[in-house]
Amino acid sequence: MNIMKISKSFRLLLLLIPILILSWTSAHAQDGLSTIMVMTIDGAIAPASQQYLERAVQVAERSNAEALILELNTPGGSVATMNEMIQTIRASRVPIIVYVSPGGAMAASAGTVITLAGHASAMAPETIIGAASPINSDGSDIGETAKAKEIEALKATVRTLTERRGAEAIALAEATIEEARAVSAKEALEIGMIDFIASDLGDLLAQLDGFEVSVLNESRSLSTANTRVEDIPLTLIEQLLKMLTDPNIVFILIAIGTQAIFIELGSPGGWVAGFIGVIALALATYGMGVLPVNWFGLVFIIVSFVLFILDVKAPTHGALTAAGIGSFIVGALVLFNSPGTADFARVSVPLVIAVALLIALMFTAILGFALRALKAPIRTGHESLVGKRGFAKTDLSPDGTVRVGSELWSAEKADPSEEISNGEGIEVVSVEGLRLKVKKIE
């Protein structure tokens, strides 16, 4: 009887499962007519930005999203990465709306071209766009011939991206490249360089509803009313890669890595310092491959640590350490702060000074220990026991047994009148053969 009841219950459950699945699917489909995906790029354009965009496009396409909104606030960055991002945007099956926000944000340099690449473009009030003139990887102006070629290539790109917007918009887009011109959101809208000025995401969605966009050469009318908005946050790896494009982080990693490697070389046999150094320098290498780096500065930093180690090995009373600090500061400032380098790619001068002082204090302490070690008398064999402390294992009357370190020794009192009982602390005064002379300590 019980078996029959269980069998009926099981069959009923099998019938209910498809109904429950259909009900959940129907409810999920009816909670909004469409889905709007939102991603945010805040900072320099770097390879991690392209990886994030590519993943967001894949998520939006799998979800059959109505649109993907790229909230952008960037001072610029890599032209190579910018070109990859433009290709990703134009190849997307989901409309991508580039939205320069929040208020006070900018789409400068590479960000300007990325904004123009969107299937639709919008800006928040009090934002700017432009200043897209090309510069060298080290932040300086490039040669005349190379600069002319780069400018013409970028002008051709922005002409292609703005040809639907009219002659005035094309002229302004070219001016951002050739003359480093920048304009406000209001000016960009009046000229037709962007499609909307939106105060927030809700305002943007309201204005996008019914707007016509061209996706893969097909016209599409956006339906953004009553939508479900879903964020696509950075993954842990993407956050790490973004952090490694911060020049201040890269500088700290270089300082830690170089210092740890030289400590390992100076005192071989361990592995912790060497391991930390290798990991830190490996992470810093990624950042140096993205940021505009003057490699001459790295030479100064390496020289500084060589001077620190030499001062410890052959003390010069701080002369080499002082020279090392000077070399370190010069190297750090030259590494990322070449003339013409954009502000976002510069290392903080107060940070450089603080790290230099910290390293100076550390090596000064090491130097002090080294000097004391050189001045201390050399003791060998049993003589090294003098000054060591332990405790009595028996009463000393006048002799007995004491423990010093992990060893038991025969001992006698240095002062016969002193009483030393079992368990009391002692200090070795002298060594006579295999017998210690000790005194009581409080």
Buried (B, 14 or more C-beta within 10 A) or exposed (E): EEEEEEEEEEEEEEEEEEEEEEEEEEEEEEEBEBBBBBBBBBBBBBBBBBBBBBBBBBBBBEBEBBBBBBBBBBBBBBBEBBBBBBEBBBEBEBBBBBBBBBEEBBBBBBBBBBBBBBBBBBBBBEBBBBBBBBBBBBBBEBEEEEBEEBBEEBBEBBBBBBEEBEEEBBEBBBBBBBEBBBBBBEBBBEBBBBBBBBEBBEBBBEBBBEBEBEBEEEEBEBBBEEBBBBEBEBEEEBEEBBBBBBBBBBBBBBBBBBBBBBBBBBEEEEEEBBEBBBBBBEBBBBBBEBBBBBEEBBBBBBBBBBBBBBBBEEBEEBEBBBBBBBBBBBBBBBBBBBEEBBEBBBBBEEBBBEBBEEBBEEBBEBBEEBBEEEEEEEEEEBEEBBEEEBBBBBBBEBBBBBBBEEEEBEBBBBEEEEEBEEEBBBBBBEBEEEBBBBBBEE
